């Protein structure tokens, strides 16, 4: 079983985070989670540690969850800021994937830009499942026309 529903949920939360940043607003840590009955919820936290604790300890008794927090990526020379995305499927075998979405701040002279999502780490996921999971994330991003338009408008290659 791969975490496609969790990845879709992560895409929705990531798109919401990118929308907030594209408007030049400060991004609070965001969490999306789904419970066993299929209902989805969103939570906003004051600090990243609260969001990470809620994800790790499954405070909402969810079947799957994702958090998106603002962070820095010192190893990428072109862009230092990024959305850090953590996705968890809480099934009998916990699956986890950590991703990074570098972006350029809306207040920079060149304006807001999104770059390619990269996988940082994953647990209990086969290498072959990485592509379908990334596809599910993009399906979540594109689930609302405004999110898809945002991605198309602000995506920028590294070149």
Phi, psi and omega in degrees: 000125177254160191273053184292320179293322177294322179294319177300313178302317178298323177297318179297314181293321178297318179296319177298317179297316180296323177298316179300314181292324181295334177276001179080013181274162175279135182264117172280157175301131182245147175225136169243140179212154180234135180262172187302331180279003177091355179284137179252147181222163175231143177228147176242139183241159178280323181226155182301321182301323177296317180296315180295321178295317179298321179291311184296319184265003180049054184299337182261009181049050183270164172270334179204156181201162176213142172240151176227123180231155177279138181209187179236147179234088184292343182277347179263113187291329185283317185230128182260341182261149182202156167273130176257123188243125176241129181237136178226134168253119188271019184302192180304327173244113182292125175252142181218141174223138177242131183231166176227137176235094179295147177212162174254132184300143180298336182271001179286159180302330181271354180083179184291142174207146173252146178242190184287142174287136177235148178271127178267317186197157173204151180232135176060036177229131179286148178306322182294340181273352183299314182297313178297327178293316177297322176300319179293324176298314180293329174297320176294318178300318184273005183295336176241133181307322181296324178293317180297318178297319179300313181299314180297321183290321190251358180291137181220130176287159179292335185295000000 
